[in-house]
Amino acid sequence: MTYVSPIPTPATGAPHTSPIDLSVGDLFTLAEAHEAQGDMGQTVVTYRNWIARNPAHPLLHAVYFNYGVALNKSGDRYGAMNALRAGLGIKPDFLPSHINLGRLLEDDGQAGAAVTQWLQLVTQTAQIDGNAVKHKLIALQQLGRVLEAFQQDEPAEDALRQSLDINAHQPEVVQHWIALRQRQCKWPAIAGSEHVDLRTLYSAISPLSLAALSHDPMFGLARAFKYSRELTGPPRAPLVRESAAKERTGKGRKLRIGYVSSDLREHAVGFAMADVLETHDKDAFELTAYYCGIDRQDPTRQRAERAVDHWVDITRLSDVDAAQRIHADGIDILIDLNGYTKDARSRIFAYRPAPVAVNWFGFPGTMGSTHHHYIIADPVVIPEADEIFFSEKVLRLPCYQPNDRKRVVADEPPSREEAGLPADAYVYCCFNGLQKLTPDVLNAWLSILREVPDSVLWLLSGGNAADERLRQIAANAGLAPERLVFADRQANPQHLARYRLADLFLDNTPYGAHTTASDAMWMGVPVLTFPGATFAARVCASVVTAAGLGDAVCDTIESYTARAIDLGRSRAETERLKARLEENRTTSTLFDTPGLVRGLEDLFRHMWTDAIEGRLPKPNFTNMNAYFEIGLDLAATDRVPATRETICRAYRERLEEWAASEHIPPDNRLWQA
């Protein structure tokens, strides 16, 4: 959220008197003129001198507000704070000053003081008019954003709920509110009210949150399509010409690959990609990383920086400036390692700064965009029949997920006692974030615990409130709440080491374990999973199969539950799975990074040939609005069928109903009229 802008100048003529004798309107005109000429210093002086000569003016609070804006633009944050406080001392209910002062405090690292400032605005009892409502909405949004960033999930959720009660049609607020409820295991995560109905909430949900809620792959595509249009607008003229690839051909020329990511650092994506970047064939490929993440050095980021030919920090560049930089660098193939995840720069791709754009690894699903040509997958995450649920052309590796063979693992794990685990218990674990947990999966886990009395379930903590909420559910199901054990977050080497304390990793759905599953198996812990109908629900089956444990992939949640119980009762069988993991670790497809990179580079050559020969794929979005409306209705009325086949049948039946009253053109998905 940006600052509130200065109060605009009334429509008056240009001032003709001394600056210190001006009316407020003429003062604003003169200050704007100085700013337009790039002279912020003179803008500040103009306001300062006028304030000194007009200490009793009835609009002094408004002048102090604009003075504060000018001081901040000139780089004087603390002077701006003092100006805004002076204005509030004159008129405490001047709401824009509360908003900007809070933002200045936040930028200065005083998040608690910023929250206090915005709360003062929210609790103001000034006359309710359009401006008051607008400023209260801004303050509630700021509160929610800052509280969420500091893991104060419950008050953040409350602030955003108040904002939605005032205006339900705020997509970004809806997205953060749903994500907060998912993180706290507040079920149902999407809950309507008298002010906000379920259709409005599902219409605005982010594709990432939807992946953790829905097993409907067609609605996932349709929502991604809508989200892309909302984010980037209609297709625009590309920065590169269609002939660019053909013009760049030349003997011995390296292909220029650009990786765009906020996560080439201490992050799951960064951990996995470091080895890939180091293994690329530098004689054939020139690598540039375009980094848009946290401004902080760490060992993983340093590995990535050393591995690429060029490291370009685009964090502070606008989307168009970043796109122009990529275009100027002559990138041939641009890889989106974020997709629709935190700190993504999806708008850059909308400018089409490179001939080829690829969706890979960072986001578990389709982008639904006009500007991503390919998605890199494998036969398990996207079977051939499921290509209808993706806007991109699907290209496959044996296993799509990269892995780091050089993971740093702490020398010694803690003891079970130090980790809060019973010494002799069978330890089921799941170190996925709690935002992925659903009631159906938790019920299955509780059934497993009930049938294996000497077992515990070891989960990654979601904070005290979320942990206690889950323990209470366990108690209500007749289980001792202490059989749910929660692990604090730790640095990755220590986190990896403690996996050795677990016996079996239990996956969840519809957004299962991805890199967490690979971490578990690298550390010798078998993973039990069952695939669903979406990309996010099939990744774990892909990596488990690639690790050589295909028999740990179950067909249904019922067979998954039964297998987990059998393994819990048979430590010998669990040990046999562990032995196979250890035996396969250096030879399995999952951890064959050189093999993955060779396959990846072959795919890059395939894409580049397509580009040279004018065969780049173009997405077909025929009937996508109809698919969205059908999926929205199924989701909002809780009538999504249970399987891929029944989901497809439900869409076809609805399309047939529509076709009785209006023309629906044939598409390449479910409608072949």
C-alpha positions in Angstrom: 0.0 0.0 0.0 1.4 3.4 -0.9 1.2 6.7 1.0 -1.8 9.0 0.7 -1.0 11.6 -1.9 -0.7 15.3 -1.1 -3.9 17.4 -1.0 -4.4 18.6 -4.6 -4.5 22.3 -5.6 -7.9 23.9 -6.0 -8.6 25.1 -9.5 -7.3 28.7 -9.2 -5.0 30.9 -11.2 -1.3 31.0 -10.6 -0.2 32.9 -7.5 1.1 36.4 -7.8 2.0 37.3 -4.2 4.9 36.5 -1.9 5.0 32.8 -0.9 4.5 33.6 2.8 1.3 35.6 2.0 -0.3 33.0 -0.3 -3.7 31.4 0.2 -3.6 27.7 0.8 -4.7 27.0 -2.8 -2.0 29.2 -4.2 0.6 27.7 -1.8 -0.2 24.2 -3.1 0.0 25.5 -6.7 3.5 27.0 -6.1 4.7 23.9 -4.3 3.5 21.6 -7.1 5.3 23.8 -9.6 8.6 23.5 -7.8 8.1 19.7 -7.5 7.3 19.4 -11.2 10.6 21.1 -11.9 12.4 18.5 -9.7 13.2 21.1 -7.0 12.0 19.3 -3.8 14.3 21.5 -1.8 12.4 24.6 -2.8 9.1 22.8 -2.3 10.1 22.1 1.3 11.3 25.7 1.9 8.0 27.0 0.5 5.9 25.0 3.0 8.3 25.7 5.9 8.2 29.5 5.4 4.5 29.6 5.0 3.9 27.6 8.2 6.2 30.0 10.1 4.1 33.0 9.0 0.7 31.4 9.4 0.6 29.7 12.8 -3.2 30.2 13.3 -4.5 29.4 9.9 -7.6 27.2 10.0 -6.1 24.8 7.3 -2.7 24.6 8.9 -3.2 20.9 9.6 -3.6 20.3 5.8 -0.5 22.3 5.0 1.5 20.3 7.6 0.3 17.1 5.8 1.6 18.3 2.4 4.8 19.5 4.1 5.3 16.0 5.5 4.8 14.5 2.1 7.4 16.9 0.6 9.9 16.2 3.4 9.6 12.5 2.9 10.1 12.8 -0.8 13.2 14.9 -0.2 14.6 12.1 2.0 13.9 13.6 5.4 11.8 10.9 7.0 12.1 12.2 10.5 11.2 15.7 9.5 8.2 14.2 7.8 7.2 12.4 11.0 7.4 15.7 13.0 5.4 17.6 10.4 2.6 15.0 10.5 2.6 14.9 14.3 2.3 18.7 14.3 -0.7 18.5 12.0 -2.3 15.8 14.2 -1.7 18.0 17.2 -3.9 20.6 15.6 -6.5 18.3 14.2 -6.4 14.7 15.7 -9.1 13.4 13.4 -7.3 14.3 10.1 -7.2 10.8 8.8 -4.6 11.0 6.0 -2.0 12.1 8.5 -2.6 8.9 10.6 -2.1 6.8 7.4 1.1 8.4 6.3 2.6 8.7 9.8 2.0 5.0 10.3 3.7 4.2 7.0 6.7 6.3 7.9 7.0 4.5 11.2 6.8 1.1 9.5 9.5 2.2 7.0 11.6 3.2 10.0 11.3 -0.3 11.5 8.8 0.8 14.1 6.0 -1.7 13.2 4.4 -1.6 16.6 4.1 2.2 16.6 2.7 2.0 13.0 0.0 -0.4 14.1 -0.9 1.9 17.1 -1.1 4.9 14.7 -3.5 3.1 12.3 -5.6 1.8 15.2 -6.1 5.4 16.3 -7.6 6.1 12.9 -9.8 3.0 12.9 -11.3 3.9 16.3 -11.9 7.6 15.3 -15.5 8.6 15.8 -15.5 11.3 13.1 -18.4 11.9 10.8 -18.9 8.9 8.5 -18.6 10.1 4.9 -16.9 8.9 1.7 -13.4 10.1 2.7 -13.7 8.7 6.2 -14.7 5.3 4.9 -11.8 5.4 2.3 -9.2 6.3 4.9 -10.5 3.7 7.4 -10.2 1.0 4.6 -6.7 2.1 3.9 -5.8 1.9 7.6 -7.3 -1.6 8.0 -5.5 -2.8 5.0 -2.2 -1.4 6.3 -2.9 -3.0 9.7 -3.6 -6.4 8.1 -0.5 -6.2 6.0 1.9 -5.3 8.8 0.4 -7.7 11.3 0.5 -10.5 8.8 4.2 -9.8 8.1 4.9 -10.1 11.8 3.0 -13.4 12.1 0.3 -11.8 14.1 -2.3 -13.8 12.2 -5.4 -13.5 14.3 -5.4 -9.6 14.6 -4.4 -9.4 11.0 -7.3 -11.6 10.0 -9.7 -9.4 12.1 -8.5 -6.2 10.5 -9.0 -7.6 7.0 -12.4 -9.0 7.9 -13.5 -5.5 9.1 -12.2 -4.1 5.8 -14.3 -6.6 3.9 -17.4 -5.9 6.0 -17.1 -2.3 4.7 -16.3 -3.2 1.1 -16.4 -6.9 0.0 -15.0 -6.2 -3.4 -11.3 -5.9 -2.5 -9.6 -8.9 -4.2 -6.2 -8.4 -2.6 -7.8 -8.2 0.9 -9.8 -11.3 0.2 -6.7 -13.2 -0.9 -4.7 -12.3 2.3 -7.7 -12.9 4.5 -8.2 -16.5 3.1 -4.5 -17.2 3.4 -4.5 -16.1 7.0 -7.3 -18.4 7.8 -5.6 -21.3 6.0 -2.4 -20.6 8.0 -4.3 -20.7 11.3 -6.3 -23.9 10.4 -9.6 -21.9 10.8 -12.0 -24.1 8.9 -13.8 -23.6 6.7 -11.1 -21.3 5.4 -13.6 -19.6 3.1 -16.5 -18.5 5.3 -19.2 -16.1 4.1 -21.0 -13.6 6.3 -24.0 -11.2 6.0 -21.6 -8.8 4.3 -19.5 -11.1 2.1 -20.9 -14.1 0.2 -19.0 -17.2 -0.8 -19.1 -16.4 -4.5 -17.4 -13.1 -3.9 -14.7 -14.8 -1.9 -14.1 -17.7 -4.4 -14.1 -15.2 -7.2 -11.2 -13.4 -5.7 -9.1 -16.2 -4.2 -5.5 -16.4 -5.2 -4.4 -19.4 -7.3 -2.0 -20.4 -4.6 -4.7 -20.5 -1.9 -7.0 -22.3 -4.3 -4.4 -25.0 -4.8 -4.6 -25.8 -1.1 -8.4 -25.9 -1.0 -9.6 -27.3 -4.3 -9.1 -30.6 -6.2 -10.9 -29.2 -9.3 -8.2 -28.7 -11.9 -10.5 -26.9 -14.4 -11.4 -24.2 -11.9 -7.7 -23.9 -11.1 -7.1 -23.1 -14.8 -10.1 -20.8 -15.0 -9.1 -18.9 -11.9 -5.5 -18.6 -13.0 -6.8 -17.1 -16.3 -8.9 -14.5 -14.5 -6.1 -13.7 -12.0 -3.6 -13.2 -14.8 -5.9 -10.7 -16.6 -6.6 -8.9 -13.3 -2.9 -8.7 -12.6 -1.5 -7.8 -16.0 -4.5 -6.5 -18.0 -5.2 -7.5 -21.6 -2.3 -8.7 -23.9 0.1 -6.0 -24.9 2.6 -5.5 -27.7 5.7 -7.5 -26.9 9.1 -6.0 -26.5 10.6 -8.7 -28.8 9.7 -9.2 -32.4 8.4 -12.5 -33.5 11.4 -12.8 -35.8 13.9 -12.3 -32.8 14.8 -15.9 -32.4 15.6 -16.4 -36.1 17.7 -13.2 -36.1 19.7 -14.5 -33.1 20.8 -17.8 -34.7 24.5 -18.2 -35.2 27.1 -20.9 -35.1 28.6 -21.4 -31.6 26.3 -18.8 -30.1 25.3 -19.6 -26.5 21.7 -19.7 -25.5 21.0 -16.9 -23.0 18.8 -18.2 -20.2 17.2 -15.9 -17.6 15.9 -17.0 -14.3 13.4 -14.6 -12.6 13.0 -15.4 -8.9 12.5 -13.8 -5.5 13.7 -17.1 -3.9 17.3 -17.7 -4.9 18.2 -17.5 -1.2 17.5 -19.4 2.0 14.2 -20.7 0.6 13.0 -24.0 -0.7 13.4 -22.8 -4.3 16.9 -21.5 -3.6 18.0 -24.7 -1.9 16.9 -26.8 -4.9 18.1 -24.4 -7.7 21.6 -23.8 -6.4 22.8 -27.2 -7.7 21.0 -26.7 -11.0 22.7 -23.4 -11.6 26.1 -24.9 -10.8 25.6 -27.9 -13.0 24.5 -26.1 -16.2 26.8 -26.4 -19.3 28.4 -22.9 -19.3 29.9 -23.6 -22.7 26.5 -23.8 -24.3 24.4 -21.6 -22.0 24.9 -18.1 -20.6 22.9 -17.7 -17.3 21.5 -14.5 -15.8 19.6 -14.5 -12.6 17.1 -11.6 -12.1 16.6 -11.4 -8.4 13.5 -9.7 -6.9 13.6 -10.9 -3.3 14.7 -10.0 0.2 17.8 -7.7 0.3 19.9 -10.0 2.5 22.9 -12.1 1.9 23.0 -15.8 2.9 25.0 -18.8 1.8 22.4 -20.1 -0.6 22.2 -16.7 -2.4 26.0 -16.5 -2.5 26.0 -20.0 -4.2 23.5 -18.8 -6.8 25.4 -15.6 -7.5 28.7 -17.5 -8.0 27.0 -20.1 -10.3 25.5 -17.7 -12.8 27.3 -15.5 -15.4 25.3 -12.4 -14.4 23.3 -11.5 -11.3 20.9 -8.6 -11.7 18.9 -7.3 -8.8 15.6 -6.0 -10.1 13.9 -5.5 -6.8 13.8 -1.8 -7.0 13.1 -1.6 -10.8 9.5 -1.1 -12.0 8.0 -3.9 -14.0 8.5 -2.1 -17.3 12.1 -1.1 -16.4 12.9 -4.7 -15.4 11.4 -6.0 -18.7 13.4 -3.5 -20.7 16.6 -4.6 -18.9 15.9 -8.2 -19.7 15.2 -7.3 -23.3 18.4 -5.3 -23.5 20.3 -8.2 -22.1 19.2 -10.3 -25.1 17.7 -13.1 -23.0 16.4 -15.9 -25.3 14.5 -18.1 -22.8 13.1 -16.5 -19.6 12.2 -18.9 -16.7 9.5 -17.9 -14.2 10.6 -19.5 -10.9 7.9 -17.7 -8.9 4.6 -18.1 -10.7 1.8 -16.8 -8.4 3.8 -16.9 -5.2 5.0 -14.3 -2.7 7.1 -11.4 -4.3 6.5 -12.7 -7.8 7.0 -10.2 -10.7 4.4 -11.7 -13.1 3.8 -8.4 -14.8 7.4 -8.5 -16.2 6.4 -11.5 -18.3 3.4 -9.6 -19.7 5.8 -7.3 -21.6 7.3 -10.3 -23.3 10.9 -9.3 -22.9 12.3 -12.6 -24.3 11.2 -14.7 -27.2 10.3 -17.7 -25.0 8.8 -17.7 -21.5 8.6 -20.8 -19.3 6.7 -21.7 -16.1 8.8 -24.1 -13.9 9.1 -25.3 -10.3 8.1 -22.2 -8.2 4.3 -22.5 -8.6 2.5 -25.9 -8.7 0.0 -25.2 -11.5 -0.8 -23.3 -14.7 -0.3 -19.6 -15.1 -3.4 -19.2 -17.3 -1.6 -16.4 -19.0 -1.1 -15.3 -22.6 2.6 -14.8 -22.1 3.9 -18.2 -20.8 4.6 -20.6 -23.6 5.7 -23.7 -21.8 5.3 -25.5 -18.4 8.0 -28.0 -17.4 6.5 -31.1 -15.8 6.8 -34.9 -15.8 4.5 -37.8 -16.6 3.2 -38.0 -13.0 2.4 -34.4 -12.2 0.8 -33.9 -15.6 -0.4 -37.1 -17.3 -1.1 -36.6 -21.0 -4.8 -36.6 -20.5 -4.5 -33.7 -18.0 -2.9 -31.3 -20.5 -6.4 -29.8 -21.0 -6.1 -28.1 -17.6 -3.0 -26.1 -18.6 -2.7 -23.0 -20.8 1.0 -23.7 -21.5 2.4 -26.4 -23.8 3.5 -29.2 -21.5 7.1 -30.4 -21.8 8.4 -33.2 -19.5 11.5 -34.3 -17.6 11.6 -37.8 -16.0 11.0 -35.9 -12.7 10.3 -32.1 -12.9 11.7 -31.3 -9.4 15.3 -30.2 -9.0 17.3 -31.2 -5.9 20.5 -30.2 -4.2 23.0 -33.0 -3.7 25.1 -30.6 -1.5 22.5 -30.0 1.2 24.1 -28.9 4.4 23.0 -31.1 7.3 23.9 -30.5 10.9 26.2 -33.2 12.2 24.1 -34.4 15.0 20.3 -34.5 15.3 18.7 -33.7 18.6 17.5 -36.6 20.8 13.9 -37.5 20.7 13.6 -36.2 24.2 15.1 -32.8 23.2 12.6 -32.7 20.3 9.6 -33.4 22.6 9.1 -36.9 21.2 8.5 -40.1 23.1 11.6 -42.2 23.0 9.9 -45.5 21.9 6.9 -44.1 19.9 6.3 -44.7 16.2 6.7 -41.1 14.9 4.6 -40.1 12.0 5.6 -36.6 10.7 4.5 -34.0 8.3 6.6 -30.8 8.0 4.4 -29.1 5.4 3.1 -25.7 6.4 -0.2 -25.9 8.2 -1.8 -23.8 5.5 -1.8 -27.0 3.5 -3.8 -29.0 6.1 -7.5 -29.7 5.5 -10.1 -31.3 7.8 -10.3 -34.5 5.7 -6.6 -35.1 6.0 -6.5 -34.3 9.7 -9.3 -36.8 10.3 -7.4 -39.5 8.4 -4.3 -38.8 10.6 -6.3 -39.0 13.8 -7.7 -42.3 12.6 -4.2 -43.6 12.1 -3.2 -42.5 15.6 -6.2 -44.2 17.0 -5.2 -47.5 15.4 -1.6 -47.3 16.3 -1.7 -46.5 20.1 2.1 -46.1 20.6 2.4 -43.4 17.9 2.6 -39.7 17.7 2.1 -37.1 14.9 5.0 -34.6 14.6 4.0 -31.4 12.8 5.6 -28.1 12.0 4.3 -25.5 14.3 1.9 -22.9 13.0 2.1 -20.8 16.1 0.5 -21.3 19.5 -3.1 -20.6 18.5 -3.0 -22.9 15.5 -1.3 -25.7 17.4 -3.8 -25.5 20.2 -6.7 -25.5 17.7 -5.4 -28.8 16.3 -4.8 -30.3 19.7 -8.4 -29.4 20.6 -9.7 -31.2 17.5 -7.7 -34.3 18.5 -9.1 -34.1 22.1 -12.6 -33.8 20.7 -11.9 -37.0 18.7 -11.0 -38.9 21.8 -7.2 -38.7 21.5 -4.8 -37.3 24.0 -3.8 -33.9 22.7 -0.1 -34.4 23.5 0.0 -37.0 20.8 0.3 -34.1 18.4 3.8 -32.7 18.8 4.8 -29.5 17.2 8.3 -28.6 15.9 9.6 -25.1 16.0 11.1 -23.6 12.9 14.9 -24.0 12.6 17.7 -23.2 10.2 17.7 -25.7 7.4 20.8 -27.7 8.4 19.2 -28.4 11.9 15.8 -28.9 10.4 17.1 -31.6 8.0 19.0 -33.3 10.7 15.9 -33.8 12.9 14.1 -35.7 10.2 16.2 -38.7 11.4 13.9 -38.9 14.5 10.8 -39.7 12.3 9.7 -43.1 11.1 7.2 -42.1 8.3 6.3 -38.9 6.5 2.6 -38.5 5.8 1.6 -36.4 2.8 -1.6 -34.3 2.7 -3.9 -33.1 -0.1 -4.9 -31.3 -2.3 -1.6 -29.3 -1.8 0.9 -32.0 -0.8 4.6 -32.2 0.1 6.9 -31.0 -2.6 10.5 -30.1 -1.5 9.6 -31.3 2.0 9.0 -34.8 0.7 12.4 -34.7 -1.1 14.1 -33.5 2.1 12.5 -36.3 4.1 13.7 -38.9 1.6 17.2 -37.4 1.4 17.3 -37.9 5.1 16.1 -41.5 4.9 12.5 -41.1 5.9 9.9 -42.8 3.6 7.0 -40.8 2.4 3.4 -42.1 2.0 1.1 -40.2 -0.4 -1.9 -40.5 -2.7 -2.2 -38.4 -5.8 -5.2 -36.1 -6.6 -6.4 -34.4 -9.7 -4.3 -31.2 -9.6 -0.6 -30.5 -10.1 -0.2 -29.6 -6.5 -1.8 -32.9 -5.4 0.4 -35.0 -7.7 3.9 -33.6 -6.9 4.5 -35.9 -4.0 3.6 -38.9 -6.0 6.1 -37.8 -8.6 9.0 -37.4 -6.2 8.2 -40.6 -4.3 8.1 -42.5 -7.6 11.4 -40.9 -8.7 13.0 -41.9 -5.4 12.2 -45.6 -6.1 9.3 -45.9 -3.7 6.4 -46.3 -6.1 4.7 -48.7 -3.8 4.3 -45.9 -1.2 1.9 -44.1 -3.7 -1.6 -45.1 -2.7 -4.8 -44.9 -4.8 -7.2 -43.3 -2.3 -7.2 -41.7 1.1 -8.7 -44.9 2.5 -5.9 -47.1 1.2 -3.4 -44.4 2.3 -4.8 -44.5 5.8 -4.8 -48.3 5.9 -1.1 -48.4 4.6 0.0 -45.9 7.3 -1.6 -48.1 10.0 0.1 -51.2 8.7 3.5 -49.5 8.6 2.9 -48.1 12.1 2.3 -51.6 13.3 5.3 -53.1 11.4 8.5 -51.4 12.2 10.3 -54.0 10.2 8.5 -53.0 7.0 9.3 -49.3 7.7 12.9 -50.2 8.1 12.9 -52.0 4.8 11.5 -48.8 3.1 14.3 -46.8 4.8 16.9 -49.3 3.6 15.6 -48.9 0.0 15.8 -45.2 0.2 19.4 -45.3 1.4 20.3 -47.8 -1.3 18.7 -45.7 -4.0 19.8 -42.2 -2.9 22.8 -41.9 -5.2 21.2 -43.6 -8.2 17.5 -42.5 -8.1 16.0 -40.2 -10.7 15.0 -37.8 -7.9 18.5 -36.9 -6.8 20.2 -37.1 -10.3 20.8 -33.4 -10.7 23.2 -33.8 -13.7 20.5 -35.9 -15.4 17.8 -33.3 -14.7 20.0 -30.5 -16.0 20.9 -32.4 -19.2 17.1 -33.0 -19.8 16.4 -29.4 -19.0 19.0 -28.1 -21.5 17.5 -30.4 -24.1 14.1 -28.9 -23.5 15.6 -25.4 -23.8 17.0 -26.4 -27.2 13.6 -27.8 -28.2 11.9 -24.5 -27.2 14.5 -22.5 -29.1 14.0 -24.6 -32.3 10.2 -23.9 -32.0 10.9 -20.2 -31.7 13.2 -20.1 -34.7 10.8 -22.1 -36.8 7.8 -19.9 -35.8 6.1 -22.8 -33.8 5.8 -21.2 -30.4 2.6 -22.4 -28.8 -0.3 -19.9 -28.2 -2.8 -20.6 -25.4 -6.4 -21.2 -26.3 -8.9 -19.7 -23.9 -12.1 -20.4 -25.7 -15.0 -20.8 -23.2 -12.8 -19.9 -20.3 -15.3 -17.5 -18.8 -17.9 -20.3 -18.9 -15.5 -22.8 -17.2 -14.9 -20.2 -14.5 -18.6 -19.6 -13.9 -19.2 -23.4 -13.7 -16.2 -23.9 -11.4 -17.2 -21.0 -9.2 -20.7 -22.3 -8.8 -19.5 -25.8 -7.9 -17.0 -24.4 -5.3 -19.4 -21.8 -3.7 -22.1 -24.4 -3.3 -19.7 -27.1 -2.1 -20.7 -29.5 -4.9 -17.2 -30.2 -6.4 -17.3 -33.9 -7.4 -14.8 -36.3 -5.8 -12.8 -37.5 -8.8 -11.3 -36.2 -12.0 -13.7 -38.1 -14.1 -16.8 -36.9 -12.2 -15.5 -33.3 -12.2 -15.2 -33.4 -16.0 -18.6 -34.9 -16.3 -20.1 -32.1 -14.2 -18.6 -29.5 -16.5 -19.8 -31.2 -19.6 -23.3 -31.5 -18.2 -23.4 -27.8 -17.4 -22.0 -26.8 -20.8 -24.8 -28.9 -22.4 -27.4 -27.0 -20.4 -25.9 -23.7 -21.6 -25.7 -24.8 -25.2 -29.4 -25.3 -25.2 -29.9 -21.5 -25.0 -26.7 -20.0 -26.5 -23.9 -20.9 -28.8 -20.8 -22.4 -27.2 -18.0 -22.8 -29.6 -16.0 -26.0 -29.5 -12.7 -25.9 -27.5 -9.7 -28.2 -27.0 -10.8 -29.1 -23.5 -14.2 -30.5 -22.5 -16.6 -29.1 -25.1 -16.6 -30.7 -28.6 -20.1 -29.6 -29.8 
